[in-house]
Amino acid sequence: MKNKRALKITGIVIICAVVLAVSVCGATGIYVYNASVHAVNQERRPLACKKESLEKHGFDVDRFEAGCHVEQVEIPSTFDDHHIPANYLTIDGKKERKTVVMAHGLNGNRLTGYPVAAMLMKHGYNILTYDQRDSGENQAQYMTCGYWESKDFKDCVDYVRAQAGPEIQVGGWGSSIGGATIGFYLGTSDAEQKLDFAVLDCPVSNMREIIGFLVRQTTWLPMEFKLDMGDLATQLRLGYGYEEGDVRDYVRNTTVPVLIFNSRVDKVTPYHMGVSLYQAMKKNEKQLLTVDDSKHTDIYLDDPKLYEDTMMTFIEKHGSRQAS
C-alpha cells in the first residue's frame, strides 16, 4: 500500500515537473520571440521623432528637403501584403542618375540616413530611402533582423532600376540591422545582377547574437536557453530559425563590392561582427574601415570627412557600372 502511494506521489511529482518545464520553455520562447519581432520602440517610430533627433545633432531636415526634389512613394511588396513607404530624393527631378538605396536600423525610419544622403547627393547621387518592416509608416507586422526586410530591399532596388534604367549605377547603404538587410540580399542572384556596391555601417552579422542583445536584461535566465527557446518559437510561428539568420553565409560568395564601417567600442554590433563579415567574403572587392571611439552608427557624425573620403574612394574605384 505504501509502495503504491509512493509511486503515485512520484508520478504526480514527475508530471508536475514536466508541466512546469514545458511551461517555462514555452513562456521563455514566447518572451524571446516577442522581444525580437516586436523590438521596435513604438514611441520612436514616427518620422517626427527621427527629425527631432537629427536636429539635435545639427542636421536640419526641412532645409535639406527644401534643397532637393522629394517624392513620397509607396512600393508594393512582392513578399508580403504591405506597401513600402519611401522618399525618392533627386537632385533636379531626373531619376536617370546613379542612385543609392538606404536601409535604416532598429528604431530608425526613412529619415535616418539623411546626413549620409546629403553627402552622397553632393557627389551626384539620387537616393531612395525607405521604412523597414514595422518602422516609420511601414505596416508589415514583424521585425525580422534583416531577414524578411531583405525582400523589401529587393523591391526597392527593382523600383529604382525601373525608374533609372538598367545601366545606371545603383548601390546600397545599410546601418545596423539595415546592414544585415543588405547582407541577406547579397546572397541572391538579383543582387549579383542589379547592385553595384554595398556600404554596411556597423552591420549585424548574425540574428542569434543580436537577439541575445535584445533580451540581455533577463539575466536570471541562461542566455543559450533563452535563444534556443526563441529559435524554436520563431520556427513554429514564422517558419525560419536563427541558423538561417547568419548573414555571413549570405555574403560568402557575393561578387558585389562591399565597404564595411565599424567601431571597436560599439556595444550593439561589436567590433567582431564587422570583422567576421569582412572575413567571410571571398569573391569580391572589399574594405573594412575601423574607428576606435565611435558609438553605434555614429561614425559619420563623429568624422564625416573620413567617412566621406573612404566611401567615395571605394565607390569610385570599385563601382562596377558606368556612373551616370
C-alpha positions as CSV (number, residue, x, y, z in Angstrom):
1,M,0.0,0.0,0.0
2,K,2.8,2.3,0.9
3,N,4.6,1.5,-2.3
4,K,1.6,2.3,-4.4
5,R,1.2,5.6,-2.6
6,A,4.8,6.4,-3.1
7,L,4.6,5.5,-6.8
8,K,1.5,7.7,-7.1
9,I,3.2,10.6,-5.4
10,T,6.3,10.1,-7.6
11,G,4.2,10.1,-10.7
12,I,2.4,13.3,-9.7
13,V,5.8,15.0,-9.0
14,I,7.1,13.9,-12.4
15,I,4.0,15.1,-14.2
16,C,4.2,18.4,-12.3
17,A,7.9,18.8,-13.2
18,V,7.2,18.1,-16.8
19,V,4.3,20.5,-16.9
20,L,6.4,23.2,-15.2
21,A,9.4,22.6,-17.6
22,V,7.1,22.8,-20.6
23,S,5.5,25.9,-19.3
24,V,8.9,27.6,-18.6
25,C,10.2,26.6,-22.0
26,G,7.0,27.9,-23.7
27,A,6.9,31.1,-21.8
28,T,10.6,31.8,-22.5
29,G,10.2,31.1,-26.2
30,I,7.2,33.4,-26.4
31,Y,9.1,36.1,-24.5
32,V,12.1,36.0,-26.7
33,Y,10.0,35.8,-29.9
34,N,8.0,38.9,-28.9
35,A,11.1,40.7,-27.8
36,S,12.7,40.2,-31.2
37,V,9.8,40.5,-33.8
38,H,8.2,43.4,-31.8
39,A,11.5,45.1,-30.8
40,V,10.7,48.4,-32.4
41,N,10.0,51.1,-29.8
42,Q,6.7,52.5,-31.0
43,E,7.3,55.9,-29.3
44,R,10.4,56.3,-31.5
45,R,8.7,55.1,-34.7
46,P,7.3,58.3,-36.1
47,L,9.2,60.3,-38.7
48,A,8.8,63.4,-36.5
49,C,10.8,61.6,-33.8
50,K,13.8,61.0,-36.1
51,K,13.5,64.5,-37.4
52,E,13.9,65.9,-33.9
53,S,16.8,63.5,-33.2
54,L,18.7,64.6,-36.3
55,E,18.1,68.3,-35.4
56,K,19.7,67.7,-32.0
57,H,22.8,66.6,-33.9
58,G,22.7,69.7,-36.0
59,F,21.1,68.4,-39.1
60,D,18.1,70.4,-40.4
61,V,15.7,68.1,-42.2
62,D,13.5,70.8,-43.6
63,R,16.4,72.7,-45.0
64,F,17.8,69.5,-46.6
65,E,14.5,68.5,-48.2
66,A,14.0,72.1,-49.5
67,G,17.2,71.8,-51.4
68,C,16.2,68.7,-53.4
69,H,13.2,67.1,-55.0
70,V,11.4,64.8,-52.5
71,E,8.9,62.4,-53.9
72,Q,7.0,60.2,-51.4
73,V,6.3,56.8,-53.0
74,E,4.8,53.6,-51.9
75,I,6.3,50.5,-53.4
76,P,4.2,47.3,-53.3
77,S,5.9,44.4,-51.5
78,T,6.2,41.2,-53.6
79,F,6.8,39.1,-50.5
80,D,4.1,40.3,-48.0
81,D,0.8,42.1,-48.1
82,H,2.1,45.6,-47.4
83,H,3.4,48.7,-49.1
84,I,6.9,50.1,-48.6
85,P,6.9,53.8,-47.8
86,A,9.9,55.6,-49.3
87,N,11.3,59.1,-50.1
88,Y,12.8,59.3,-53.5
89,L,15.3,62.2,-53.3
90,T,16.6,63.6,-56.6
91,I,18.8,66.5,-57.4
92,D,16.7,68.0,-60.1
93,G,13.8,65.6,-60.6
94,K,15.8,63.5,-63.0
95,K,15.7,59.8,-62.0
96,E,18.1,58.5,-64.7
97,R,21.0,59.1,-62.4
98,K,23.3,57.0,-60.2
99,T,21.3,56.1,-57.0
100,V,21.8,54.7,-53.5
101,V,19.1,52.7,-51.8
102,M,19.2,53.2,-48.0
103,A,18.1,50.8,-45.3
104,H,18.0,52.0,-41.6
105,G,18.4,50.1,-38.4
106,L,16.2,49.3,-35.4
107,N,14.1,52.2,-34.2
108,G,15.0,54.2,-37.3
109,N,12.9,55.2,-40.3
110,R,13.5,56.6,-43.7
111,L,14.9,59.8,-42.4
112,T,17.7,58.1,-40.5
113,G,20.2,58.1,-43.4
114,Y,19.6,61.7,-44.3
115,P,23.0,63.0,-43.2
116,V,24.8,60.4,-45.4
117,A,22.2,61.0,-48.1
118,A,23.1,64.7,-48.2
119,M,26.8,63.8,-48.6
120,L,26.0,61.4,-51.4
121,M,23.8,64.0,-53.2
122,K,26.8,66.4,-53.3
123,H,28.5,63.7,-55.3
124,G,25.7,63.5,-57.8
125,Y,23.7,60.6,-56.4
126,N,19.9,60.2,-56.1
127,I,18.6,58.5,-53.0
128,L,15.8,56.1,-52.3
129,T,15.4,55.8,-48.5
130,Y,12.5,53.6,-47.2
131,D,10.9,52.5,-44.0
132,Q,11.9,49.0,-42.9
133,R,9.3,46.5,-41.6
134,D,7.3,47.7,-38.6
135,S,9.1,51.0,-38.7
136,G,8.1,54.5,-39.7
137,E,5.0,54.1,-41.8
138,N,5.6,50.5,-42.9
139,Q,2.8,48.4,-41.6
140,A,4.5,45.0,-42.1
141,Q,3.8,43.1,-38.8
142,Y,7.2,41.7,-37.8
143,M,10.8,43.0,-37.5
144,T,13.0,40.0,-38.5
145,C,16.5,41.4,-38.0
146,G,17.0,42.0,-41.7
147,Y,15.8,38.5,-42.9
148,W,12.4,39.4,-44.4
149,E,13.5,43.0,-44.6
150,S,15.8,42.0,-47.5
151,K,12.7,41.2,-49.5
152,D,11.7,44.9,-49.2
153,F,15.2,46.0,-50.1
154,K,15.0,43.9,-53.3
155,D,11.7,45.5,-54.2
156,C,13.3,49.0,-53.7
157,V,16.3,48.1,-55.9
158,D,13.9,46.8,-58.5
159,Y,11.9,50.0,-58.3
160,V,15.0,52.2,-58.7
161,R,16.1,50.1,-61.7
162,A,12.7,50.6,-63.3
163,Q,13.0,54.3,-62.8
164,A,16.7,54.9,-63.5
165,G,17.4,52.3,-66.1
166,P,19.4,49.0,-66.3
167,E,22.8,50.7,-66.9
168,I,22.7,53.2,-64.1
169,Q,25.0,52.6,-61.1
170,V,22.8,51.5,-58.1
171,G,24.3,50.9,-54.7
172,G,23.1,50.1,-51.2
173,W,23.8,51.6,-47.8
174,G,22.6,50.0,-44.6
175,S,23.2,50.7,-40.9
176,S,23.0,48.1,-38.2
177,I,20.0,45.8,-39.0
178,G,19.9,47.7,-42.3
179,G,23.4,46.3,-42.9
180,A,22.1,42.8,-42.3
181,T,19.2,43.5,-44.6
182,I,21.6,44.2,-47.4
183,G,23.8,41.3,-46.4
184,F,20.9,38.9,-46.8
185,Y,20.1,40.4,-50.2
186,L,23.7,39.9,-51.3
187,G,23.2,36.2,-51.2
188,T,20.7,36.4,-54.1
189,S,21.2,36.3,-57.8
190,D,19.2,39.5,-58.0
191,A,22.0,41.3,-56.1
192,E,24.6,39.9,-58.5
193,Q,22.7,41.4,-61.4
194,K,21.3,44.6,-60.0
195,L,23.5,46.0,-57.2
196,D,26.9,47.7,-58.0
197,F,28.2,48.2,-54.5
198,A,27.1,48.0,-50.8
199,V,28.1,50.0,-47.8
200,L,27.4,48.4,-44.4
201,D,27.6,50.7,-41.4
202,C,28.0,48.9,-38.1
203,P,26.2,45.9,-39.6
204,V,24.6,43.0,-37.7
205,S,26.4,39.8,-38.7
206,N,24.0,37.2,-37.3
207,M,20.5,37.0,-36.0
208,R,21.1,34.9,-32.9
209,E,23.6,37.3,-31.4
210,I,21.6,40.5,-32.0
211,I,18.5,38.8,-30.4
212,G,20.7,38.0,-27.5
213,F,21.4,41.7,-27.2
214,L,17.7,42.4,-27.3
215,V,16.9,40.0,-24.4
216,R,20.1,40.7,-22.3
217,Q,18.2,42.3,-19.4
218,T,16.6,39.0,-18.2
219,T,19.8,37.8,-16.6
220,W,18.1,35.2,-14.4
221,L,17.6,33.0,-17.4
222,P,20.7,31.4,-19.1
223,M,21.3,33.1,-22.5
224,E,21.7,29.9,-24.5
225,F,18.4,28.6,-23.1
226,K,16.6,31.8,-24.0
227,L,17.9,31.8,-27.5
228,D,17.2,28.1,-28.0
229,M,13.6,28.6,-26.9
230,G,13.2,31.8,-29.0
231,D,14.6,30.0,-32.0
232,L,12.1,27.2,-31.6
233,A,9.2,29.7,-31.2
234,T,10.3,31.6,-34.3
235,Q,10.5,28.4,-36.3
236,L,7.0,27.4,-35.2
237,R,5.4,30.8,-35.8
238,L,7.3,32.3,-38.8
239,G,8.9,29.2,-40.4
240,Y,12.5,30.2,-40.1
241,G,15.2,29.7,-37.4
242,Y,18.1,31.6,-36.2
243,E,20.6,29.4,-38.1
244,E,19.1,30.9,-41.3
245,G,19.8,34.3,-40.0
246,D,23.6,34.1,-40.2
247,V,24.5,36.9,-42.6
248,R,28.0,35.6,-43.1
249,D,26.5,32.6,-45.1
250,Y,24.8,35.0,-47.5
251,V,27.8,37.3,-48.2
252,R,30.3,34.5,-48.6
253,N,30.0,34.2,-52.4
254,T,28.9,37.7,-53.4
255,T,30.9,39.4,-56.1
256,V,29.3,42.8,-55.2
257,P,32.0,45.2,-53.8
258,V,31.4,45.8,-50.1
259,L,32.7,48.5,-47.8
260,I,32.2,48.0,-44.0
261,F,32.4,50.6,-41.3
262,N,32.7,49.5,-37.7
263,S,33.9,50.7,-34.3
264,R,36.0,49.0,-31.6
265,V,33.7,50.4,-28.8
266,D,30.4,49.5,-30.4
267,K,28.2,47.8,-27.7
268,V,25.3,47.0,-30.1
269,T,27.1,45.4,-33.0
270,P,30.5,44.6,-31.5
271,Y,33.7,45.0,-33.5
272,H,33.9,41.3,-34.3
273,M,30.7,41.5,-36.2
274,G,32.1,43.7,-39.0
275,V,35.3,41.7,-39.0
276,S,33.5,38.4,-39.4
277,L,31.5,39.7,-42.3
278,Y,34.7,41.0,-43.9
279,Q,36.5,37.7,-43.4
280,A,33.5,35.7,-44.7
281,M,33.6,37.4,-48.2
282,K,35.9,35.5,-50.6
283,K,35.0,36.6,-54.1
284,N,34.5,40.4,-54.1
285,E,36.4,43.7,-53.7
286,K,36.0,44.6,-50.1
287,Q,37.3,47.1,-47.4
288,L,36.9,47.3,-43.7
289,L,37.3,50.7,-42.0
290,T,37.5,50.5,-38.2
291,V,37.5,53.5,-35.9
292,D,38.4,53.4,-32.2
293,D,35.9,55.5,-30.3
294,S,32.5,56.0,-32.1
295,K,29.3,54.7,-30.6
296,H,26.9,52.5,-32.6
297,T,26.3,54.0,-36.1
298,D,27.8,57.4,-35.1
299,I,30.9,57.1,-37.3
300,Y,29.6,59.6,-39.9
301,L,28.5,62.1,-37.2
302,D,31.9,61.9,-35.5
303,D,34.1,62.1,-38.5
304,P,32.2,63.0,-41.7
305,K,35.4,63.7,-43.7
306,L,36.9,60.3,-43.0
307,Y,33.6,58.6,-43.8
308,E,33.0,60.6,-47.0
309,D,36.6,60.1,-48.3
310,T,36.6,56.4,-47.6
311,M,33.2,55.8,-49.0
312,M,33.6,57.8,-52.2
313,T,37.1,56.5,-52.9
314,F,35.7,52.9,-52.6
315,I,32.7,53.6,-54.8
316,E,34.7,55.4,-57.5
317,K,37.3,52.6,-57.5
318,H,35.0,49.5,-57.4
319,G,31.6,50.6,-58.8
320,S,31.0,48.0,-61.5
321,R,28.9,50.1,-63.8
322,Q,29.5,53.3,-65.5
323,A,28.3,56.1,-63.2
324,S,25.9,58.5,-64.8
